[in-house]
Amino acid sequence: MSPRVRGKTRRLYNGGMPPRMDPPNTRPHKGKIVPAEDTFEEASYLKLLGEKQKPVSVKLTDGEVVYGWVEYYDRNMIRLTREGAPNLFIYKHEIMYIQEEGQRRG
């Protein structure tokens, strides 16, 4: 393949090769970087609340707010100990947020 341009012969390098196509997973990411799903700080925060027996309010997904302190936690649930009321085992997927008492959320 040697096309003529204004009387001169021009040599095409890679003239017979198809254009380069990068696989989709090796192209640089040009969008927004998504933050990590988990910061791994949840366990240390719950441990701190339990050790100091800090009073907390727990807002549930149905809008109910319960008060007490976190006595126990694991991967799936927390145990909320309450004064003058039954203790609660609450699944974490039912919790909107946990707030230390004396702080305002907003």
Buried (B, 14 or more C-beta within 10 A) or exposed (E): EEEEEEEEEEEEEEEEEEEEEEEEEEEEEEEEEEEEEEEEEEEEBBEEBBEEEEBBBBBBEEEEEBEBBBBEBEEEBBBBBBEEEEEBEBEBEEBEEBBBEEEEEE
